[in-house]
């Protein structure tokens, strides 16, 4: 039995049976309709935060799929957010690139679930939760 097996087993059990707050916040972001009215070409004030959140969601999507061996809809929620938030091709491309960057950065390092992958997912999920909460609190309707 590998070292840390109990921790990994406990993590997998917990993560399968509780809703993920950042997942709900991504859905909330999608539903708030934060796109600035009439400002199609203007960069919204939360753009940098949204780019970072996209990167975090990509990372979490990869790590949770790796460790839980199931797709929990992270990509679909990100796609819904992109569809709502980024109607311009350049902005869509930036959000997609950020998501893919987060995904690929962990895919290049983690090929199987480990304690390090679990800790990275937990850290990124917490960062995403804080970031999404800040965006909603400051810019949400």
C-alpha positions, 0 to 999 in steps of 0.5 A: 500500500503506497504512503498516503493511501488513507489520505487519498482514499478519504479525499476521494470519498469526501469529494464525491459526496459534497458539492464543490463551492467553486463549482457553484460559484462558477454557476453563480457567475454565469447567472449574474450576467456581469457583462457590462451593458453597452460596452462590447469592446471595453475591457471590464474592470474584473477582466484580469480576475476572470482570466485568473479564475479561468486558469484556476478552473482549468487546473481544478478540472484536470486535477479533479478528473484525474483523482476522481476519474469523473467529469463533474461538469467544470468544462461545461460551466466554464463554457457557459461562463465564456458564452455569457461573458465573452461575446467578442472573439478576442475575449473568448480566445483569452478565457479559453487560453487561460482555461487551457493553460491551467489544464495543461500546466497540471497535465504536464506534471501529474499523470496519476493522482497523488498527495501532491495532486490532491494538495494542489487541487485543494489549494487551487479550489480555495483560491478559486473560491476566494477569487469568485467570491470577490468578483461576485461581491464587487461586480455582481448585480 
